[in-house]
């Protein structure tokens, strides 16, 4: 059902996904934030998985498709599941901690996909380690983007709830 609350959440996710299409530092995107925010705020688990994923897919059609996408989407969906743990309590420290956990899991899963799919690395432990080591320079921007956009989404929604009558944005 498309309530004012759900419409607000969907619009926030779409705007965050759109941010991928404007110039930004490498890996400083809203992907992790969209996943965590969706998992924490959509009351339906199905909607929390599908709606943020749909926004990601739409932006990927504009940006281009690649072989590692199944791993990126898996890492994204795992971040949504992490967001489920934020449904009841969303304090700043808790959200920050879960954001860092989601960033780490996304990094591990997506770069495992790079190792498997790219053909750049030997298919052995040394190749896997090399892949992760070469990805470390991208991790800083990923974590910074996740923390920034998660803060914007969670704080933005909390602010919207304070401005709107409770009946409009209630669960």
N, CA and C atoms as an extended XYZ file, in Angstrom:
513
Properties=species:S:1:pos:R:3:atomname:S:1:resname:S:1:resid:I:1 pbc="F F F"
N         0.839       -1.169        0.000 N   UNK     1
C         0.000        0.000        0.000 CA  UNK     1
C         0.892        1.244        0.000 C   UNK     1
N         0.563        2.238       -0.865 N   UNK     2
C         1.386        3.424       -0.978 CA  UNK     2
C         0.854        4.522       -0.056 C   UNK     2
N         1.318        4.489        1.172 N   UNK     3
C         0.968        5.507        2.158 CA  UNK     3
C         1.923        6.688        1.984 C   UNK     3
N         1.643        7.775        2.666 N   UNK     4
C         2.556        8.923        2.639 CA  UNK     4
C         3.932        8.508        3.148 C   UNK     4
N         3.935        7.683        4.170 N   UNK     5
C         5.201        7.197        4.724 CA  UNK     5
C         5.986        6.424        3.666 C   UNK     5
N         5.328        5.462        3.028 N   UNK     6
C         6.017        4.652        2.025 CA  UNK     6
C         6.459        5.487        0.828 C   UNK     6
N         5.639        6.431        0.414 N   UNK     7
C         6.014        7.311       -0.688 CA  UNK     7
C         7.242        8.132       -0.327 C   UNK     7
N         7.280        8.626        0.898 N   UNK     8
C         8.444        9.380        1.372 CA  UNK     8
C         9.696        8.504        1.331 C   UNK     8
N         9.585        7.278        1.835 N   UNK     9
C        10.731        6.362        1.840 CA  UNK     9
C        11.191        6.047        0.419 C   UNK     9
N        10.251        5.760       -0.471 N   UNK    10
C        10.602        5.440       -1.861 CA  UNK    10
C        11.294        6.631       -2.517 C   UNK    10
N        10.769        7.825       -2.321 N   UNK    11
C        11.384        9.016       -2.912 CA  UNK    11
C        12.789        9.249       -2.380 C   UNK    11
N        12.976        9.028       -1.091 N   UNK    12
C        14.310        9.186       -0.508 CA  UNK    12
C        15.292        8.186       -1.112 C   UNK    12
N        14.855        6.946       -1.287 N   UNK    13
C        15.714        5.917       -1.884 CA  UNK    13
C        16.037        6.273       -3.337 C   UNK    13
N        15.050        6.739       -4.088 N   UNK    14
C        15.283        7.109       -5.489 CA  UNK    14
C        16.236        8.290       -5.617 C   UNK    14
N        16.068        9.293       -4.767 N   UNK    15
C        16.976       10.448       -4.797 CA  UNK    15
C        18.395       10.000       -4.454 C   UNK    15
N        18.524        9.146       -3.459 N   UNK    16
C        19.855        8.636       -3.098 CA  UNK    16
C        20.455        7.837       -4.246 C   UNK    16
N        19.649        7.022       -4.915 N   UNK    17
C        20.148        6.245       -6.061 CA  UNK    17
C        20.562        7.184       -7.195 C   UNK    17
N        19.808        8.254       -7.394 N   UNK    18
C        20.143        9.233       -8.425 CA  UNK    18
C        21.515        9.849       -8.174 C   UNK    18
N        21.901        9.961       -6.912 N   UNK    19
C        23.203       10.559       -6.592 CA  UNK    19
C        24.363        9.786       -7.214 C   UNK    19
N        24.127        8.530       -7.582 N   UNK    20
C        25.169        7.751       -8.259 CA  UNK    20
C        25.456        8.297       -9.655 C   UNK    20
N        24.491        9.040      -10.218 N   UNK    21
C        24.596        9.496      -11.590 CA  UNK    21
C        25.263       10.862      -11.719 C   UNK    21
N        25.493       11.535      -10.618 N   UNK    22
C        26.160       12.829      -10.662 CA  UNK    22
C        27.635       12.620      -10.307 C   UNK    22
N        28.501       13.521      -10.753 N   UNK    23
C        29.932       13.342      -10.458 CA  UNK    23
C        30.186       13.218       -8.951 C   UNK    23
N        31.035       12.261       -8.606 N   UNK    24
C        31.375       12.006       -7.208 CA  UNK    24
C        32.730       11.309       -7.149 C   UNK    24
N        33.402       11.393       -6.010 N   UNK    25
C        34.663       10.645       -5.864 CA  UNK    25
C        34.410        9.145       -6.037 C   UNK    25
N        35.392        8.435       -6.547 N   UNK    26
C        35.291        7.005       -6.790 CA  UNK    26
C        34.824        6.285       -5.527 C   UNK    26
N        33.774        5.487       -5.647 N   UNK    27
C        33.201        4.657       -4.571 CA  UNK    27
C        32.513        5.459       -3.467 C   UNK    27
N        32.396        6.764       -3.598 N   UNK    28
C        31.674        7.584       -2.615 CA  UNK    28
C        30.239        7.694       -3.107 C   UNK    28
N        29.453        6.644       -2.796 N   UNK    29
C        28.087        6.563       -3.300 CA  UNK    29
C        27.120        6.244       -2.169 C   UNK    29
N        25.858        6.243       -2.531 N   UNK    30
C        24.801        5.981       -1.554 CA  UNK    30
C        24.359        4.519       -1.535 C   UNK    30
N        25.061        3.630       -2.220 N   UNK    31
C        24.612        2.238       -2.322 CA  UNK    31
C        24.396        1.601       -0.949 C   UNK    31
N        25.407        1.636       -0.112 N   UNK    32
C        25.288        1.024        1.210 CA  UNK    32
C        24.216        1.680        2.055 C   UNK    32
N        24.113        2.997        1.953 N   UNK    33
C        23.112        3.729        2.728 CA  UNK    33
C        21.698        3.365        2.296 C   UNK    33
N        21.493        3.240        1.000 N   UNK    34
C        20.175        2.864        0.482 CA  UNK    34
C        19.759        1.509        1.052 C   UNK    34
N        20.690        0.570        1.031 N   UNK    35
C        20.393       -0.780        1.528 CA  UNK    35
C        20.070       -0.762        3.016 C   UNK    35
N        20.912       -0.135        3.799 N   UNK    36
C        20.718       -0.098        5.243 CA  UNK    36
C        19.437        0.657        5.606 C   UNK    36
N        19.214        1.794        4.963 N   UNK    37
C        18.021        2.610        5.202 CA  UNK    37
C        16.752        1.844        4.831 C   UNK    37
N        16.767        1.194        3.681 N   UNK    38
C        15.612        0.408        3.258 CA  UNK    38
C        15.303       -0.713        4.229 C   UNK    38
N        16.342       -1.422        4.652 N   UNK    39
C        16.149       -2.508        5.609 CA  UNK    39
C        15.596       -2.017        6.935 C   UNK    39
N        16.018       -0.846        7.355 N   UNK    40
C        15.598       -0.311        8.646 CA  UNK    40
C        14.201        0.304        8.618 C   UNK    40
N        13.778        0.827        7.467 N   UNK    41
C        12.556        1.637        7.456 CA  UNK    41
C        11.339        1.030        6.760 C   UNK    41
N        11.519        0.245        5.724 N   UNK    42
C        10.346       -0.355        5.084 CA  UNK    42
C         9.796       -1.430        6.012 C   UNK    42
N         8.513       -1.354        6.329 N   UNK    43
C         7.945       -2.297        7.295 CA  UNK    43
C         7.869       -3.712        6.743 C   UNK    43
N         7.693       -3.856        5.457 N   UNK    44
C         7.665       -5.171        4.824 CA  UNK    44
C         9.091       -5.589        4.461 C   UNK    44
N         9.469       -6.768        4.868 N   UNK    45
C        10.817       -7.243        4.504 CA  UNK    45
C        10.949       -7.370        2.997 C   UNK    45
N         9.884       -7.800        2.343 N   UNK    46
C         9.900       -7.910        0.887 CA  UNK    46
C        10.169       -6.540        0.272 C   UNK    46
N         9.437       -5.520        0.716 N   UNK    47
C         9.622       -4.165        0.184 CA  UNK    47
C        11.019       -3.652        0.494 C   UNK    47
N        11.545       -3.997        1.670 N   UNK    48
C        12.881       -3.519        2.043 CA  UNK    48
C        13.959       -4.124        1.154 C   UNK    48
N        13.701       -5.294        0.617 N   UNK    49
C        14.639       -5.918       -0.322 CA  UNK    49
C        14.424       -5.422       -1.752 C   UNK    49
N        13.179       -5.404       -2.183 N   UNK    50
C        12.866       -5.140       -3.588 CA  UNK    50
C        13.005       -3.666       -3.973 C   UNK    50
N        12.464       -2.760       -3.160 N   UNK    51
C        12.459       -1.351       -3.560 CA  UNK    51
C        13.858       -0.745       -3.639 C   UNK    51
N        14.712       -0.912       -2.638 N   UNK    52
C        16.073       -0.395       -2.786 CA  UNK    52
C        16.843       -1.094       -3.929 C   UNK    52
N        16.616       -2.400       -4.087 N   UNK    53
C        17.283       -3.121       -5.176 CA  UNK    53
C        16.826       -2.592       -6.537 C   UNK    53
N        15.548       -2.289       -6.671 N   UNK    54
C        15.029       -1.735       -7.925 CA  UNK    54
C        15.694       -0.399       -8.239 C   UNK    54
N        15.891        0.440       -7.223 N   UNK    55
C        16.572        1.723       -7.433 CA  UNK    55
C        18.011        1.499       -7.889 C   UNK    55
N        18.680        0.513       -7.308 N   UNK    56
C        20.047        0.187       -7.709 CA  UNK    56
C        20.092       -0.317       -9.150 C   UNK    56
N        19.178       -1.195       -9.496 N   UNK    57
C        19.124       -1.746      -10.853 CA  UNK    57
C        18.880       -0.634      -11.873 C   UNK    57
N        17.951        0.265      -11.575 N   UNK    58
C        17.670        1.373      -12.498 CA  UNK    58
C        18.906        2.227      -12.727 C   UNK    58
N        19.619        2.554      -11.662 N   UNK    59
C        20.824        3.362      -11.834 CA  UNK    59
C        21.915        2.575      -12.555 C   UNK    59
N        21.976        1.260      -12.360 N   UNK    60
C        22.960        0.439      -13.077 CA  UNK    60
C        22.681        0.390      -14.569 C   UNK    60
N        21.412        0.437      -14.969 N   UNK    61
C        21.109        0.458      -16.400 CA  UNK    61
C        21.644        1.728      -17.042 C   UNK    61
N        21.666        2.817      -16.299 N   UNK    62
C        22.221        4.068      -16.819 CA  UNK    62
C        23.750        4.017      -16.800 C   UNK    62
N        24.319        3.511      -15.707 N   UNK    63
C        25.772        3.492      -15.539 CA  UNK    63
C        26.455        2.395      -16.343 C   UNK    63
N        25.746        1.311      -16.584 N   UNK    64
C        26.323        0.191      -17.315 CA  UNK    64
C        26.359       -1.068      -16.471 C   UNK    64
N        26.277       -2.182      -17.161 N   UNK    65
C        26.250       -3.488      -16.500 CA  UNK    65
C        27.645       -4.111      -16.557 C   UNK    65
N        27.938       -4.996      -15.631 N   UNK    66
C        29.258       -5.638      -15.594 CA  UNK    66
C        29.141       -7.023      -14.963 C   UNK    66
N        30.183       -7.813      -15.102 N   UNK    67
C        30.186       -9.205      -14.646 CA  UNK    67
C        30.106       -9.381      -13.134 C   UNK    67
N        30.522       -8.383      -12.395 N   UNK    68
C        30.583       -8.512      -10.940 CA  UNK    68
C        29.235       -8.168      -10.286 C   UNK    68
N        28.266       -7.750      -11.075 N   UNK    69
C        26.985       -7.297      -10.533 CA  UNK    69
C        26.301       -8.304       -9.602 C   UNK    69
N        26.306       -9.603       -9.881 N   UNK    70
C        25.665      -10.524       -8.927 CA  UNK    70
C        26.270      -10.428       -7.521 C   UNK    70
N        27.562      -10.206       -7.443 N   UNK    71
C        28.227      -10.087       -6.141 CA  UNK    71
C        27.912       -8.740       -5.495 C   UNK    71
N        27.856       -7.691       -6.305 N   UNK    72
C        27.480       -6.369       -5.797 CA  UNK    72
C        26.059       -6.433       -5.230 C   UNK    72
N        25.154       -7.063       -5.966 N   UNK    73
C        23.768       -7.167       -5.514 CA  UNK    73
C        23.656       -8.043       -4.269 C   UNK    73
N        24.444       -9.103       -4.183 N   UNK    74
C        24.447       -9.930       -2.977 CA  UNK    74
C        24.918       -9.113       -1.778 C   UNK    74
N        26.017       -8.378       -1.936 N   UNK    75
C        26.500       -7.524       -0.851 CA  UNK    75
C        25.473       -6.481       -0.458 C   UNK    75
N        24.783       -5.930       -1.466 N   UNK    76
C        23.725       -4.951       -1.234 CA  UNK    76
C        22.581       -5.576       -0.433 C   UNK    76
N        22.130       -6.758       -0.840 N   UNK    77
C        21.023       -7.422       -0.138 CA  UNK    77
C        21.408       -7.813        1.288 C   UNK    77
N        22.651       -8.205        1.487 N   UNK    78
C        23.111       -8.495        2.853 CA  UNK    78
C        23.073       -7.235        3.712 C   UNK    78
N        23.372       -6.090        3.101 N   UNK    79
C        23.280       -4.819        3.828 CA  UNK    79
C        21.839       -4.490        4.202 C   UNK    79
N        20.894       -4.832        3.325 N   UNK    80
C        19.476       -4.651        3.660 CA  UNK    80
C        19.140       -5.490        4.897 C   UNK    80
N        19.589       -6.729        4.903 N   UNK    81
C        19.314       -7.623        6.036 CA  UNK    81
C        19.933       -7.054        7.318 C   UNK    81
N        21.117       -6.484        7.220 N   UNK    82
C        21.729       -5.838        8.386 CA  UNK    82
C        20.833       -4.694        8.868 C   UNK    82
N        20.246       -3.975        7.917 N   UNK    83
C        19.338       -2.888        8.262 CA  UNK    83
C        18.134       -3.343        9.063 C   UNK    83
N        17.717       -4.592        8.876 N   UNK    84
C        16.579       -5.113        9.644 CA  UNK    84
C        16.837       -5.015       11.144 C   UNK    84
N        18.084       -5.124       11.546 N   UNK    85
C        18.423       -5.041       12.972 CA  UNK    85
C        18.255       -3.622       13.518 C   UNK    85
N        18.064       -2.649       12.628 N   UNK    86
C        17.888       -1.257       13.051 CA  UNK    86
C        16.422       -0.834       13.078 C   UNK    86
N        15.530       -1.760       12.899 N   UNK    87
C        14.109       -1.400       12.822 CA  UNK    87
C        13.572       -0.826       14.128 C   UNK    87
N        14.032       -1.319       15.241 N   UNK    88
C        13.482       -0.889       16.530 CA  UNK    88
C        14.288        0.228       17.173 C   UNK    88
N        15.595        0.198       17.025 N   UNK    89
C        16.448        1.199       17.673 CA  UNK    89
C        17.409        1.767       16.648 C   UNK    89
N        17.373        3.090       16.485 N   UNK    90
C        18.177        3.747       15.450 CA  UNK    90
C        19.038        4.870       16.005 C   UNK    90
N        19.635        4.675       17.152 N   UNK    91
C        20.529        5.692       17.704 CA  UNK    91
C        21.758        5.861       16.821 C   UNK    91
N        22.405        7.006       16.932 N   UNK    92
C        23.535        7.345       16.066 CA  UNK    92
C        24.678        6.326       16.152 C   UNK    92
N        25.024        5.919       17.362 N   UNK    93
C        26.123        4.962       17.520 CA  UNK    93
C        25.748        3.622       16.901 C   UNK    93
N        24.539        3.191       17.138 N   UNK    94
C        24.070        1.913       16.586 CA  UNK    94
C        24.047        1.962       15.054 C   UNK    94
N        23.502        3.026       14.495 N   UNK    95
C        23.458        3.161       13.037 CA  UNK    95
C        24.872        3.225       12.475 C   UNK    95
N        25.751        3.973       13.125 N   UNK    96
C        27.145        4.055       12.661 CA  UNK    96
C        27.842        2.709       12.699 C   UNK    96
N        27.637        1.960       13.761 N   UNK    97
C        28.244        0.634       13.895 CA  UNK    97
C        27.739       -0.315       12.808 C   UNK    97
N        26.444       -0.318       12.584 N   UNK    98
C        25.863       -1.196       11.562 CA  UNK    98
C        26.281       -0.747       10.154 C   UNK    98
N        26.471        0.551        9.980 N   UNK    99
C        26.960        1.044        8.693 CA  UNK    99
C        28.360        0.506        8.420 C   UNK    99
N        29.219        0.542        9.412 N   UNK   100
C        30.577        0.017        9.241 CA  UNK   100
C        30.564       -1.486        8.975 C   UNK   100
N        29.686       -2.210        9.674 N   UNK   101
C        29.567       -3.656        9.437 CA  UNK   101
C        29.088       -3.926        8.015 C   UNK   101
N        28.087       -3.174        7.566 N   UNK   102
C        27.577       -3.354        6.201 CA  UNK   102
C        28.647       -3.003        5.174 C   UNK   102
N        29.424       -1.966        5.434 N   UNK   103
C        30.520       -1.589        4.530 CA  UNK   103
C        31.534       -2.719        4.410 C   UNK   103
N        31.885       -3.304        5.547 N   UNK   104
C        32.873       -4.389        5.544 CA  UNK   104
C        32.348       -5.599        4.774 C   UNK   104
N        31.103       -5.963        5.009 N   UNK   105
C        30.531       -7.122        4.309 CA  UNK   105
C        30.435       -6.853        2.815 C   UNK   105
N        29.999       -5.657        2.439 N   UNK   106
C        29.913       -5.312        1.024 CA  UNK   106
C        31.297       -5.378        0.378 C   UNK   106
N        32.311       -4.851        1.053 N   UNK   107
C        33.687       -4.883        0.549 CA  UNK   107
C        34.140       -6.327        0.330 C   UNK   107
N        33.895       -7.185        1.302 N   UNK   108
C        34.329       -8.586        1.210 CA  UNK   108
C        33.623       -9.292        0.059 C   UNK   108
N        32.310       -9.144       -0.023 N   UNK   109
C        31.529       -9.862       -1.044 CA  UNK   109
C        31.813       -9.326       -2.442 C   UNK   109
N        31.792       -8.010       -2.614 N   UNK   110
C        31.980       -7.444       -3.959 CA  UNK   110
C        33.394       -7.692       -4.483 C   UNK   110
N        34.390       -7.606       -3.625 N   UNK   111
C        35.752       -7.843       -4.094 CA  UNK   111
C        36.043       -9.335       -4.289 C   UNK   111
N        35.334      -10.184       -3.585 N   UNK   112
C        35.402      -11.608       -3.891 CA  UNK   112
C        34.904      -11.809       -5.321 C   UNK   112
N        33.847      -11.097       -5.681 N   UNK   113
C        33.327      -11.157       -7.049 CA  UNK   113
C        34.336      -10.672       -8.070 C   UNK   113
N        35.076       -9.627       -7.740 N   UNK   114
C        36.121       -9.142       -8.643 CA  UNK   114
C        37.163      -10.241       -8.840 C   UNK   114
N        37.549      -10.897       -7.763 N   UNK   115
C        38.541      -11.972       -7.861 CA  UNK   115
C        38.022      -13.109       -8.743 C   UNK   115
N        36.776      -13.497       -8.543 N   UNK   116
C        36.194      -14.618       -9.286 CA  UNK   116
C        35.967      -14.272      -10.757 C   UNK   116
N        35.473      -13.074      -11.039 N   UNK   117
C        34.963      -12.751      -12.373 CA  UNK   117
C        35.924      -11.984      -13.273 C   UNK   117
N        36.890      -11.270      -12.702 N   UNK   118
C        37.662      -10.331      -13.523 CA  UNK   118
C        38.726      -10.980      -14.398 C   UNK   118
N        39.291      -12.083      -13.953 N   UNK   119
C        40.398      -12.679      -14.682 CA  UNK   119
C        41.717      -11.962      -14.433 C   UNK   119
N        41.731      -10.985      -13.539 N   UNK   120
C        42.947      -10.223      -13.236 CA  UNK   120
C        43.849      -10.922      -12.225 C   UNK   120
N        43.293      -11.858      -11.485 N   UNK   121
C        44.016      -12.453      -10.364 CA  UNK   121
C        44.062      -13.964      -10.494 C   UNK   121
N        45.151      -14.541       -9.977 N   UNK   122
C        45.274      -15.995       -9.957 CA  UNK   122
C        44.160      -16.567       -9.083 C   UNK   122
N        43.636      -17.689       -9.480 N   UNK   123
C        42.537      -18.319       -8.743 CA  UNK   123
C        43.097      -19.205       -7.630 C   UNK   123
N        43.801      -18.557       -6.727 N   UNK   124
C        44.340      -19.230       -5.550 CA  UNK   124
C        44.330      -18.230       -4.395 C   UNK   124
N        44.758      -18.657       -3.228 N   UNK   125
C        44.720      -17.794       -2.049 CA  UNK   125
C        45.540      -16.528       -2.258 C   UNK   125
N        46.687      -16.655       -2.894 N   UNK   126
C        47.533      -15.484       -3.143 CA  UNK   126
C        46.806      -14.478       -4.040 C   UNK   126
N        46.103      -14.959       -5.052 N   UNK   127
C        45.345      -14.078       -5.936 CA  UNK   127
C        44.203      -13.386       -5.201 C   UNK   127
N        43.537      -14.122       -4.313 N   UNK   128
C        42.451      -13.547       -3.531 CA  UNK   128
C        42.978      -12.447       -2.611 C   UNK   128
N        44.077      -12.719       -1.946 N   UNK   129
C        44.686      -11.724       -1.061 CA  UNK   129
C        45.118      -10.501       -1.861 C   UNK   129
N        45.722      -10.720       -3.020 N   UNK   130
C        46.141       -9.607       -3.875 CA  UNK   130
C        44.944       -8.748       -4.281 C   UNK   130
N        43.841       -9.390       -4.604 N   UNK   131
C        42.626       -8.667       -4.980 CA  UNK   131
C        42.153       -7.773       -3.840 C   UNK   131
N        42.083       -8.310       -2.642 N   UNK   132
C        41.639       -7.512       -1.500 CA  UNK   132
C        42.620       -6.387       -1.186 C   UNK   132
N        43.910       -6.658       -1.267 N   UNK   133
C        44.902       -5.628       -0.978 CA  UNK   133
C        44.797       -4.484       -1.990 C   UNK   133
N        44.619       -4.812       -3.263 N   UNK   134
C        44.501       -3.769       -4.288 CA  UNK   134
C        43.195       -2.985       -4.163 C   UNK   134
N        42.209       -3.540       -3.491 N   UNK   135
C        40.926       -2.852       -3.313 CA  UNK   135
C        40.932       -1.912       -2.102 C   UNK   135
N        41.921       -2.039       -1.237 N   UNK   136
C        41.954       -1.224       -0.018 CA  UNK   136
C        41.880        0.281       -0.306 C   UNK   136
N        42.562        0.801       -1.329 N   UNK   137
C        42.444        2.248       -1.577 CA  UNK   137
C        41.015        2.724       -1.859 C   UNK   137
N        40.161        1.842       -2.333 N   UNK   138
C        38.768        2.208       -2.617 CA  UNK   138
C        37.880        2.119       -1.369 C   UNK   138
N        38.358        1.415       -0.361 N   UNK   139
C        37.563        1.190        0.847 CA  UNK   139
C        37.294        2.489        1.609 C   UNK   139
N        38.271        3.372        1.666 N   UNK   140
C        38.099        4.625        2.408 CA  UNK   140
C        36.924        5.438        1.887 C   UNK   140
N        36.855        5.608        0.567 N   UNK   141
C        35.735        6.358       -0.014 CA  UNK   141
C        34.417        5.618        0.167 C   UNK   141
N        34.462        4.304        0.099 N   UNK   142
C        33.231        3.529        0.290 CA  UNK   142
C        32.687        3.750        1.697 C   UNK   142
N        33.548        3.621        2.689 N   UNK   143
C        33.115        3.798        4.077 CA  UNK   143
C        32.652        5.246        4.306 C   UNK   143
N        33.414        6.201        3.788 N   UNK   144
C        33.025        7.611        3.946 CA  UNK   144
C        31.665        7.870        3.291 C   UNK   144
N        31.461        7.337        2.094 N   UNK   145
C        30.174        7.500        1.418 CA  UNK   145
C        29.051        6.832        2.171 C   UNK   145
N        29.299        5.625        2.659 N   UNK   146
C        28.270        4.913        3.428 CA  UNK   146
C        27.894        5.704        4.682 C   UNK   146
N        28.891        6.194        5.415 N   UNK   147
C        28.608        6.951        6.631 CA  UNK   147
C        27.892        8.263        6.318 C   UNK   147
N        28.346        8.958        5.280 N   UNK   148
C        27.729       10.234        4.910 CA  UNK   148
C        26.272       10.054        4.485 C   UNK   148
N        26.057        9.172        3.503 N   UNK   149
C        24.707        9.009        2.974 CA  UNK   149
C        23.761        8.342        3.975 C   UNK   149
N        24.281        7.456        4.811 N   UNK   150
C        23.448        6.867        5.855 CA  UNK   150
C        23.006        7.962        6.828 C   UNK   150
N        23.929        8.833        7.187 N   UNK   151
C        23.584        9.944        8.078 CA  UNK   151
C        22.518       10.832        7.447 C   UNK   151
N        22.690       11.152        6.175 N   UNK   152
C        21.726       12.011        5.476 CA  UNK   152
C        20.350       11.347        5.431 C   UNK   152
N        20.298       10.064        5.061 N   UNK   153
C        19.002        9.388        4.949 CA  UNK   153
C        18.313        9.221        6.302 C   UNK   153
N        19.031        8.706        7.284 N   UNK   154
C        18.418        8.473        8.589 CA  UNK   154
C        18.027        9.796        9.253 C   UNK   154
N        18.918       10.779        9.221 N   UNK   155
C        18.597       12.080        9.827 CA  UNK   155
C        17.514       12.795        9.029 C   UNK   155
N        17.568       12.694        7.702 N   UNK   156
C        16.553       13.327        6.862 CA  UNK   156
C        15.167       12.784        7.135 C   UNK   156
N        15.076       11.479        7.293 N   UNK   157
C        13.766       10.891        7.576 CA  UNK   157
C        13.292       11.261        8.976 C   UNK   157
N        14.194       11.260        9.945 N   UNK   158
C        13.821       11.662       11.304 CA  UNK   158
C        13.326       13.109       11.304 C   UNK   158
N        13.973       13.968       10.537 N   UNK   159
C        13.562       15.369       10.422 CA  UNK   159
C        12.187       15.470        9.759 C   UNK   159
N        11.982       14.701        8.696 N   UNK   160
C        10.683       14.711        8.002 CA  UNK   160
C         9.569       14.271        8.950 C   UNK   160
N         9.853       13.295        9.793 N   UNK   161
C         8.849       12.825       10.755 CA  UNK   161
C         8.506       13.918       11.768 C   UNK   161
N         9.482       14.749       12.132 N   UNK   162
C         9.214       15.837       13.077 CA  UNK   162
C         8.380       16.938       12.431 C   UNK   162
N         8.596       17.164       11.140 N   UNK   163
C         7.869       18.216       10.430 CA  UNK   163
C         6.445       17.808       10.060 C   UNK   163
N         6.278       16.549        9.698 N   UNK   164
C         4.970       16.075        9.224 CA  UNK   164
C         4.110       15.647       10.407 C   UNK   164
N         2.807       15.791       10.252 N   UNK   165
C         1.932       15.248       11.297 CA  UNK   165
C         2.210       13.747       11.468 C   UNK   165
N         2.176       13.282       12.681 N   UNK   166
C         2.491       11.880       12.974 CA  UNK   166
C         1.673       10.914       12.147 C   UNK   166
N         0.458       11.258       11.843 N   UNK   167
C        -0.397       10.346       11.078 CA  UNK   167
C         0.114       10.123        9.661 C   UNK   167
N         0.868       11.084        9.126 N   UNK   168
C         1.347       10.943        7.745 CA  UNK   168
C         2.517        9.970        7.634 C   UNK   168
N         3.409        9.992        8.604 N   UNK   169
C         4.610        9.175        8.494 CA  UNK   169
C         4.665        8.045        9.518 C   UNK   169
N         3.557        7.763       10.166 N   UNK   170
C         3.515        6.667       11.141 CA  UNK   170
C         3.619        5.326       10.429 C   UNK   170
N         4.102        4.325       11.137 N   UNK   171
C         4.232        2.976       10.564 CA  UNK   171
C         2.883        2.422       10.210 C   UNK   171
